[in-house]
Amino acid sequence: MQRFITFICATLLLLTTALNAQAARLKDLASVEGVRSNQLVGYGLVVGLAGTGEKNNDFSEQSFRSMLNNFGIKVSEDMSLNIKDVAPVVVHAELPPFAKPGQQIDVTVSAIGEATSLRGGSLLQTVLKGIDGNVYAIAQGSLVVGGLGVEGADGSRVVVNTPTVGRISNGAIVEREVPNSFATSDSIIFNLNRPDFTSAKNVADTINGIFGQGAAIAEDAVSIRVGAPRDPNRRVEFLSTLENLDIQEGEDEAKIVVNSRTGTIVIGSQVRLKPVAVTHGGLTVTVREDPQVSQPNSFSQGQTAVVPDSSIEVTQQQRKMFKLDTGTTLDDLVRAVNDIGLAPGDLMSVLEALDQAGAIEGKLVII
């Protein structure tokens, strides 16, 4: 069996080098079903802040009292606590797939109260739970904060980035492994990152061309089921071979994406235009205010007054009409737009008009 696997790997190496250079590896196009990360979250306290912590409020005092009680320190309810050096925080992290107890993961710490900065603070032991309520990691350590906040006595304040969010590299220790179904079935399912029937067919055809017809089945535009050995060692080696296969990805649908907030316009290479003539004129209206001071004559008992003086100017820019023929490509459209000097805002208006006229062979997406 070992010789067979070695032969397969050598054959795959020869086949993949002969494929199109524009092909992408299967691991870059799809993920394995069941191999996923899990989100963890917890509530804790950051201590050691230089007066930038929490103000006196009920839930912060309650958290601080609970922490002291855990250490055997009894605090009476009528005692007022000064907790300006402490801040309640939410701690969250992502548990990678196959993470084992004893491994370390990064955590992000965010203030949830009135703390103005977490710089210089240390997170006390905090349990991180999954969606099922079980504890999967425990976090603790000193924070690295990229933001900065400075406040003066007169109330003036300067804030750089976000000083109320910090990060602890390798700040949590994994305590529990997440069960997975990686080696419990006779097949592996690859899920494409972008649904596409052509890509799914190409994945199945590539695998079947190497391992024989029926080795892979494209179930829909996302999932491809591949028969796999149950033995964990053989399955890992088999999956390593599959994920490095070069796959010819299907071409994306023709699409123009317009971001109306930033003015960003992205036009896909598959976009084509039907025959159409376009003109776009610019109308500029300028309103200018030149207030005049009215000075009364001497001994007239009048008062000096400011008299408004407005002038309005309207300018009509003359723009040439340009014609787009059948099958106009992205390069032709960009060249025509540059020739008439359209700004991004004007181009958005032109694209919307072209879409309304049915002249775009593709989809116009405005976000």
PAVEXMI-208105 format. One record per residue (C-alpha): residue number from 1; residue in three letters; chain; z negated, y, x. Coordinates in Angstrom, 1 decimal, padded with zeros to 4 digits, always signed. Last residue first. Layout:
<recs>
REC   nr  rest  kette       w       v       u
REC  NUM   ALA      A       Z       Y       X
...
</recs>
This chain:
<recs>
REC   nr  rest  kette       w       v       u
REC  367   ILE      A  +002.3  +048.4  -023.5
REC  366   ILE      A  +005.9  +048.6  -024.6
REC  365   VAL      A  +008.0  +045.4  -024.5
REC  364   LEU      A  +011.8  +045.6  -024.9
REC  363   LYS      A  +013.3  +042.1  -025.2
REC  362   GLY      A  +016.8  +041.1  -024.1
REC  361   GLU      A  +020.4  +041.9  -024.6
REC  360   ILE      A  +019.8  +045.6  -025.2
REC  359   ALA      A  +022.4  +047.4  -027.3
REC  358   GLY      A  +020.8  +046.8  -030.7
REC  357   ALA      A  +020.8  +050.5  -031.5
REC  356   GLN      A  +017.0  +050.5  -031.9
REC  355   ASP      A  +016.8  +048.9  -028.4
REC  354   LEU      A  +019.1  +051.5  -026.9
REC  353   ALA      A  +017.0  +054.3  -028.5
REC  352   GLU      A  +013.8  +052.8  -027.1
REC  351   LEU      A  +015.4  +052.5  -023.6
REC  350   VAL      A  +016.6  +056.2  -023.8
REC  349   SER      A  +013.1  +057.4  -024.8
REC  348   MET      A  +011.5  +055.4  -021.9
REC  347   LEU      A  +014.1  +056.9  -019.5
REC  346   ASP      A  +013.1  +060.4  -020.6
REC  345   GLY      A  +009.4  +059.7  -019.7
REC  344   PRO      A  +010.5  +058.1  -016.4
REC  343   ALA      A  +012.5  +061.2  -015.4
REC  342   LEU      A  +016.3  +061.0  -015.9
REC  341   GLY      A  +018.4  +062.4  -013.0
REC  340   ILE      A  +021.9  +062.0  -014.5
REC  339   ASP      A  +023.2  +059.9  -011.5
REC  338   ASN      A  +019.9  +058.1  -011.1
REC  337   VAL      A  +020.1  +056.8  -014.7
REC  336   ALA      A  +023.6  +055.6  -014.2
REC  335   ARG      A  +022.7  +053.8  -010.9
REC  334   VAL      A  +019.7  +052.2  -012.5
REC  333   LEU      A  +021.8  +050.9  -015.4
REC  332   ASP      A  +024.5  +049.5  -013.1
REC  331   ASP      A  +022.0  +047.8  -010.9
REC  330   LEU      A  +020.3  +046.1  -013.9
REC  329   THR      A  +023.6  +044.8  -015.1
REC  328   THR      A  +026.1  +046.0  -017.7
REC  327   GLY      A  +027.5  +043.0  -019.5
REC  326   THR      A  +029.7  +045.0  -021.8
REC  325   ASP      A  +030.2  +048.6  -020.7
REC  324   LEU      A  +027.7  +051.5  -020.4
REC  323   LYS      A  +029.1  +054.9  -020.9
REC  322   PHE      A  +027.6  +058.2  -019.7
REC  321   MET      A  +027.2  +061.5  -021.5
REC  320   LYS      A  +026.5  +064.5  -019.3
REC  319   ARG      A  +023.4  +066.6  -019.6
REC  318   GLN      A  +023.2  +070.3  -020.3
REC  317   GLN      A  +019.7  +071.6  -020.2
REC  316   GLN      A  +018.6  +073.8  -023.1
REC  315   THR      A  +016.2  +076.5  -022.2
REC  314   VAL      A  +014.0  +078.3  -024.8
REC  313   GLU      A  +011.9  +081.4  -023.8
REC  312   ILE      A  +009.0  +082.8  -025.7
REC  311   SER      A  +007.3  +086.0  -024.8
REC  310   SER      A  +003.8  +087.0  -025.9
REC  309   ASP      A  +002.0  +090.4  -025.5
REC  308   PRO      A  -001.6  +090.5  -026.7
REC  307   VAL      A  -003.3  +093.9  -026.8
REC  306   VAL      A  -006.6  +094.3  -024.9
REC  305   ALA      A  -008.6  +097.2  -026.2
REC  304   THR      A  -010.2  +100.4  -024.8
REC  303   GLN      A  -012.0  +102.3  -027.5
REC  302   GLY      A  -011.1  +105.6  -029.2
REC  301   GLN      A  -013.2  +108.7  -029.4
REC  300   SER      A  -010.0  +110.7  -028.9
REC  299   PHE      A  -011.7  +112.9  -026.2
REC  298   SER      A  -009.3  +111.5  -023.5
REC  297   ASN      A  -006.5  +109.4  -024.8
REC  296   PRO      A  -007.1  +105.7  -025.6
REC  295   GLN      A  -006.3  +103.0  -023.0
REC  294   SER      A  -004.5  +099.9  -024.4
REC  293   VAL      A  -004.6  +097.0  -021.9
REC  292   GLN      A  -001.7  +094.6  -022.1
REC  291   PRO      A  -001.9  +090.8  -022.3
REC  290   ASP      A  +001.1  +089.0  -020.7
REC  289   GLU      A  +001.2  +085.5  -022.4
REC  288   ARG      A  +004.2  +083.3  -021.6
REC  287   VAL      A  +005.5  +080.5  -023.8
REC  286   THR      A  +008.2  +078.3  -022.2
REC  285   VAL      A  +010.2  +075.8  -024.4
REC  284   THR      A  +012.3  +073.3  -022.5
REC  283   LEU      A  +014.9  +071.1  -024.3
REC  282   GLY      A  +016.4  +068.3  -022.2
REC  281   GLY      A  +019.5  +066.5  -023.3
REC  280   HIS      A  +020.0  +062.8  -023.3
REC  279   THR      A  +023.5  +061.3  -023.7
REC  278   VAL      A  +024.3  +057.6  -024.0
REC  277   ALA      A  +027.5  +055.7  -024.8
REC  276   VAL      A  +027.2  +052.0  -025.7
REC  275   PRO      A  +028.9  +048.7  -024.8
REC  274   LYS      A  +026.3  +045.9  -024.8
REC  273   LEU      A  +023.6  +045.8  -022.2
REC  272   ARG      A  +022.3  +043.0  -020.0
REC  271   VAL      A  +018.7  +042.2  -018.8
REC  270   GLN      A  +018.5  +039.1  -016.6
REC  269   SER      A  +017.2  +041.0  -013.5
REC  268   GLY      A  +014.2  +042.1  -015.4
REC  267   ILE      A  +013.5  +045.9  -015.9
REC  266   VAL      A  +010.1  +047.2  -015.0
REC  265   ILE      A  +009.1  +050.7  -016.1
REC  264   THR      A  +005.9  +052.5  -015.2
REC  263   GLY      A  +005.2  +055.7  -017.0
REC  262   THR      A  +001.4  +055.3  -016.6
REC  261   ARG      A  +000.3  +055.3  -020.2
REC  260   SER      A  +003.6  +054.2  -021.8
REC  259   ASN      A  +003.8  +051.1  -019.7
REC  258   VAL      A  +007.4  +049.8  -020.3
REC  257   VAL      A  +008.4  +046.2  -019.8
REC  256   ILE      A  +012.1  +045.3  -020.1
REC  255   LYS      A  +012.8  +041.6  -020.6
REC  254   ALA      A  +015.5  +039.0  -020.3
REC  253   GLU      A  +013.8  +035.7  -020.5
REC  252   ASP      A  +012.6  +034.2  -017.2
REC  251   GLU      A  +014.8  +031.8  -015.3
REC  250   GLY      A  +013.5  +028.2  -015.0
REC  249   GLU      A  +011.7  +027.3  -011.8
REC  248   GLN      A  +013.4  +024.9  -009.4
REC  247   ILE      A  +010.5  +022.8  -008.3
REC  246   ASP      A  +009.5  +022.0  -004.7
REC  245   LEU      A  +007.0  +019.1  -004.5
REC  244   ASN      A  +003.7  +020.0  -002.8
REC  243   GLU      A  +001.6  +019.4  -005.9
REC  242   LEU      A  +003.0  +015.9  -006.3
REC  241   THR      A  +002.1  +014.6  -002.8
REC  240   SER      A  -001.4  +015.9  -002.9
REC  239   LEU      A  -001.8  +014.4  -006.4
REC  238   PHE      A  -000.9  +010.9  -005.0
REC  237   GLU      A  -003.3  +011.3  -002.1
REC  236   VAL      A  -006.1  +012.3  -004.5
REC  235   ARG      A  -005.2  +009.5  -006.9
REC  234   ARG      A  -005.1  +006.9  -004.1
REC  233   ASN      A  -008.7  +007.8  -003.1
REC  232   PRO      A  -010.0  +008.1  -006.6
REC  231   ASP      A  -008.6  +004.7  -007.7
REC  230   ARG      A  -007.2  +005.3  -011.2
REC  229   PRO      A  -003.5  +005.4  -010.1
REC  228   ALA      A  -001.3  +008.1  -011.7
REC  227   GLY      A  +001.3  +008.3  -014.5
REC  226   VAL      A  +002.5  +011.9  -014.9
REC  225   ARG      A  +002.2  +014.0  -018.1
REC  224   ILE      A  +004.0  +017.4  -018.1
REC  223   SER      A  +002.5  +020.1  -020.3
REC  222   VAL      A  +003.7  +023.7  -020.9
REC  221   ALA      A  +007.0  +023.8  -022.7
REC  220   ASP      A  +006.3  +020.5  -024.4
REC  219   GLU      A  +005.5  +016.8  -023.6
REC  218   ALA      A  +007.6  +016.6  -020.4
REC  217   ILE      A  +007.2  +013.0  -019.4
REC  216   ALA      A  +006.8  +011.8  -015.8
REC  215   ALA      A  +007.0  +008.3  -014.2
REC  214   GLY      A  +009.5  +007.4  -017.0
REC  213   GLN      A  +012.5  +007.1  -014.7
REC  212   GLY      A  +011.6  +006.4  -011.1
REC  211   PHE      A  +009.2  +007.7  -008.5
REC  210   ILE      A  +011.5  +010.2  -006.7
REC  209   GLY      A  +014.0  +011.3  -009.4
REC  208   ASN      A  +011.3  +010.9  -012.0
REC  207   ILE      A  +009.2  +013.6  -010.3
REC  206   THR      A  +012.1  +016.0  -010.0
REC  205   ASP      A  +013.3  +015.4  -013.6
REC  204   ALA      A  +009.7  +015.9  -015.0
REC  203   VAL      A  +009.3  +019.2  -013.1
REC  202   ASN      A  +012.8  +020.4  -014.0
REC  201   LYS      A  +012.2  +019.7  -017.7
REC  200   ALA      A  +009.0  +021.7  -017.7
REC  199   SER      A  +010.7  +024.5  -015.9
REC  198   THR      A  +013.5  +024.6  -018.5
REC  197   PHE      A  +011.1  +024.4  -021.4
REC  196   ASP      A  +009.1  +027.4  -020.2
REC  195   PRO      A  +005.4  +028.2  -020.7
REC  194   ARG      A  +004.1  +030.3  -017.8
REC  193   ASN      A  +001.2  +028.8  -015.8
REC  192   LEU      A  +002.6  +025.3  -016.4
REC  191   ASN      A  +000.1  +022.6  -017.3
REC  190   PHE      A  +000.2  +019.4  -015.2
REC  189   ILE      A  -001.3  +016.4  -016.9
REC  188   ILE      A  -002.4  +013.4  -014.8
REC  187   SER      A  -002.3  +009.9  -016.1
REC  186   ASP      A  -004.2  +006.6  -016.3
REC  185   SER      A  -007.4  +008.2  -017.4
REC  184   THR      A  -011.0  +008.7  -016.0
REC  183   ALA      A  -010.3  +010.1  -012.6
REC  182   PHE      A  -010.2  +013.9  -013.2
REC  181   SER      A  -012.2  +013.8  -016.4
REC  180   ASN      A  -014.9  +016.3  -015.2
REC  179   PRO      A  -018.6  +016.5  -015.2
REC  178   VAL      A  -020.0  +019.8  -013.8
REC  177   GLU      A  -022.3  +019.3  -010.8
REC  176   ARG      A  -025.8  +020.7  -010.8
REC  175   GLU      A  -027.9  +022.8  -008.4
REC  174   VAL      A  -025.3  +025.0  -006.8
REC  173   ILE      A  -026.8  +027.6  -004.5
REC  172   ALA      A  -026.2  +031.2  -005.2
REC  171   GLY      A  -025.7  +034.3  -002.9
REC  170   ASN      A  -022.9  +032.9  -000.8
REC  169   SER      A  -021.8  +036.6  -000.6
REC  168   ILE      A  -024.0  +038.8  -002.7
REC  167   ARG      A  -022.2  +041.5  -004.7
REC  166   GLY      A  -023.3  +044.8  -006.1
REC  165   VAL      A  -022.7  +046.9  -009.2
REC  164   THR      A  -024.7  +050.1  -010.1
REC  163   PRO      A  -023.3  +052.1  -007.2
REC  162   THR      A  -019.8  +052.3  -008.8
REC  161   ASN      A  -017.2  +054.3  -006.9
REC  160   VAL      A  -018.6  +057.5  -005.4
REC  159   VAL      A  -021.1  +059.4  -007.6
REC  158   VAL      A  -022.2  +063.0  -006.9
REC  157   ARG      A  -025.0  +064.6  -008.9
REC  156   SER      A  -026.3  +068.0  -009.7
REC  155   GLY      A  -029.5  +068.0  -011.6
REC  154   ASP      A  -031.2  +070.9  -009.8
REC  153   ALA      A  -033.2  +068.5  -007.7
REC  152   GLY      A  -030.1  +066.9  -006.3
REC  151   GLU      A  -028.6  +063.5  -007.1
REC  150   VAL      A  -026.6  +061.2  -004.8
REC  149   GLY      A  -024.8  +058.0  -005.8
REC  148   LEU      A  -022.8  +055.7  -003.6
REC  147   GLY      A  -020.7  +052.7  -004.3
REC  146   GLY      A  -019.8  +049.7  -002.2
REC  145   VAL      A  -023.1  +047.8  -002.8
REC  144   VAL      A  -024.0  +044.7  -000.8
REC  143   LEU      A  -027.0  +043.1  -002.3
REC  142   SER      A  -029.7  +041.1  -000.6
REC  141   GLY      A  -030.5  +037.6  -001.8
REC  140   GLN      A  -031.1  +035.2  -004.7
REC  139   ALA      A  -029.1  +033.1  -007.1
REC  138   ILE      A  -029.8  +029.6  -008.6
REC  137   ALA      A  -027.0  +027.4  -009.8
REC  136   TYR      A  -026.0  +025.1  -012.7
REC  135   VAL      A  -028.8  +025.6  -015.2
REC  134   ASN      A  -027.8  +024.1  -018.6
REC  133   GLY      A  -027.2  +026.2  -021.7
REC  132   ASP      A  -023.9  +024.6  -022.6
REC  131   ILE      A  -022.0  +027.8  -021.8
REC  130   GLY      A  -023.3  +027.7  -018.2
REC  129   LYS      A  -026.5  +029.0  -016.8
REC  128   LEU      A  -027.4  +030.9  -013.7
REC  127   VAL      A  -031.1  +031.0  -012.7
REC  126   THR      A  -032.3  +034.0  -010.9
REC  125   GLN      A  -034.6  +034.2  -007.8
REC  124   LEU      A  -035.1  +037.8  -006.9
REC  123   LEU      A  -032.1  +040.1  -006.1
REC  122   SER      A  -032.7  +042.5  -003.3
REC  121   GLY      A  -032.0  +046.2  -003.3
REC  120   GLY      A  -030.6  +048.5  -000.7
REC  119   ARG      A  -028.1  +050.1  -003.0
REC  118   LEU      A  -028.6  +049.2  -006.6
REC  117   SER      A  -028.0  +052.7  -007.9
REC  116   THR      A  -028.7  +054.8  -011.0
REC  115   ALA      A  -030.9  +052.4  -012.9
REC  114   GLU      A  -031.0  +053.2  -016.6
REC  113   GLY      A  -030.6  +049.6  -017.8
REC  112   ILE      A  -027.9  +046.9  -017.5
REC  111   ALA      A  -027.4  +046.9  -013.7
REC  110   SER      A  -024.7  +044.5  -012.5
REC  109   VAL      A  -024.9  +041.7  -009.9
REC  108   THR      A  -021.9  +039.7  -008.8
REC  107   VAL      A  -022.4  +036.2  -007.3
REC  106   ASP      A  -020.6  +034.3  -004.5
REC  105   ILE      A  -021.0  +030.5  -004.3
REC  104   GLN      A  -023.0  +028.1  -002.1
REC  103   GLN      A  -022.9  +024.3  -001.9
REC  102   GLY      A  -026.1  +022.3  -002.2
REC  101   PRO      A  -025.1  +020.5  -005.4
REC  100   LYS      A  -021.4  +019.8  -005.5
REC   99   ALA      A  -018.5  +022.1  -006.7
REC   98   PHE      A  -015.7  +019.8  -008.0
REC   97   PRO      A  -014.1  +022.8  -009.8
REC   96   PRO      A  -015.3  +026.2  -008.7
REC   95   LEU      A  -018.4  +027.8  -010.4
REC   94   GLU      A  -017.6  +031.4  -011.2
REC   93   ALA      A  -020.4  +033.9  -011.0
REC   92   HIS      A  -022.5  +036.3  -013.1
REC   91   VAL      A  -025.8  +038.1  -012.6
REC   90   VAL      A  -027.1  +040.6  -015.2
REC   89   VAL      A  -029.6  +043.1  -013.9
REC   88   PRO      A  -033.0  +044.6  -014.6
REC   87   ALA      A  -033.9  +047.3  -012.0
REC   86   VAL      A  -037.0  +047.7  -009.9
REC   85   ASP      A  -038.0  +050.7  -007.6
REC   84   LYS      A  -038.6  +053.0  -010.6
REC   83   ILE      A  -041.0  +050.5  -012.0
REC   82   ASN      A  -044.1  +052.5  -012.5
REC   81   LEU      A  -046.2  +050.3  -014.9
REC   80   SER      A  -048.5  +051.7  -017.6
REC   79   MET      A  -051.5  +049.4  -018.2
REC   78   ASP      A  -052.3  +048.9  -021.9
REC   77   GLU      A  -050.8  +045.4  -022.0
REC   76   SER      A  -053.0  +044.2  -019.2
REC   75   VAL      A  -051.3  +042.8  -016.1
REC   74   LYS      A  -052.3  +039.3  -014.9
REC   73   ILE      A  -050.8  +038.3  -011.5
REC   72   GLY      A  -050.3  +034.5  -011.3
REC   71   PHE      A  -046.9  +034.7  -009.7
REC   70   ASN      A  -045.1  +033.9  -012.9
REC   69   ASN      A  -047.3  +036.6  -014.6
REC   68   LEU      A  -045.8  +039.2  -012.2
REC   67   MET      A  -042.3  +038.2  -013.2
REC   66   SER      A  -043.2  +038.3  -016.9
REC   65   ARG      A  -044.8  +041.8  -016.5
REC   64   PHE      A  -041.6  +043.1  -014.9
REC   63   SER      A  -039.4  +041.7  -017.6
REC   62   GLN      A  -041.6  +043.3  -020.3
REC   61   GLU      A  -041.6  +046.6  -018.4
REC   60   SER      A  -037.8  +046.5  -018.4
REC   59   PHE      A  -037.7  +045.7  -022.1
REC   58   ASP      A  -040.0  +048.5  -023.1
REC   57   ASN      A  -038.8  +051.4  -021.1
REC   56   ASN      A  -040.1  +053.3  -018.1
REC   55   LYS      A  -037.1  +054.3  -015.9
REC   54   GLU      A  -035.3  +051.6  -014.0
REC   53   GLY      A  -034.3  +051.8  -010.3
REC   52   THR      A  -033.1  +054.6  -008.1
REC   51   GLY      A  -036.5  +055.3  -006.5
REC   50   ALA      A  -035.6  +053.7  -003.3
REC   49   LEU      A  -034.8  +050.2  -004.7
REC   48   GLY      A  -036.7  +047.3  -003.3
REC   47   VAL      A  -036.4  +045.0  -006.3
REC   46   VAL      A  -033.5  +043.6  -008.3
REC   45   LEU      A  -034.5  +041.6  -011.4
REC   44   GLY      A  -032.8  +038.8  -013.2
REC   43   TYR      A  -030.7  +037.7  -016.1
REC   42   GLY      A  -028.1  +034.9  -015.8
REC   41   VAL      A  -024.4  +034.0  -016.1
REC   40   LEU      A  -022.1  +031.2  -015.1
REC   39   GLN      A  -018.4  +030.8  -015.8
REC   38   ASN      A  -016.7  +027.5  -015.1
REC   37   SER      A  -013.7  +026.7  -012.8
REC   36   ARG      A  -010.9  +024.3  -013.7
REC   35   VAL      A  -009.5  +020.9  -012.9
REC   34   GLY      A  -009.4  +019.3  -016.3
REC   33   GLU      A  -005.7  +019.7  -016.7
REC   32   VAL      A  -004.0  +020.2  -013.3
REC   31   SER      A  -002.5  +023.6  -012.8
REC   30   ALA      A  +001.1  +024.7  -012.7
REC   29   LEU      A  +003.7  +026.8  -010.9
REC   28   ASP      A  +002.1  +027.4  -007.5
REC   27   LYS      A  +000.9  +023.8  -007.2
REC   26   LEU      A  +004.4  +022.6  -008.1
REC   25   ARG      A  +005.8  +024.4  -005.1
REC   24   ALA      A  +008.4  +027.0  -005.8
REC   23   ALA      A  +012.2  +026.8  -005.4
REC   22   GLN      A  +014.1  +029.7  -003.9
REC   21   ALA      A  +014.9  +027.8  -000.7
REC   20   ASN      A  +016.9  +025.3  -002.8
REC   19   LEU      A  +016.1  +021.7  -002.1
REC   18   ALA      A  +016.9  +019.9  +001.1
REC   17   THR      A  +013.5  +020.5  +002.7
REC   16   THR      A  +011.9  +018.9  -000.4
REC   15   LEU      A  +013.9  +015.7  -000.1
REC   14   LEU      A  +013.1  +015.0  +003.6
REC   13   LEU      A  +009.4  +015.6  +003.1
REC   12   LEU      A  +009.4  +013.5  -000.1
REC   11   THR      A  +010.8  +010.6  +001.8
REC   10   ALA      A  +008.1  +010.9  +004.5
REC    9   CYS      A  +005.4  +011.0  +001.9
REC    8   ILE      A  +006.9  +008.0  +000.1
REC    7   PHE      A  +007.0  +006.0  +003.3
REC    6   THR      A  +003.4  +006.8  +004.1
REC    5   ILE      A  +002.4  +005.8  +000.5
REC    4   PHE      A  +004.2  +002.4  +001.0
REC    3   ARG      A  +002.7  +001.8  +004.4
REC    2   GLN      A  -000.8  +002.4  +002.9
REC    1   MET      A  +000.0  +000.0  +000.0
</recs>
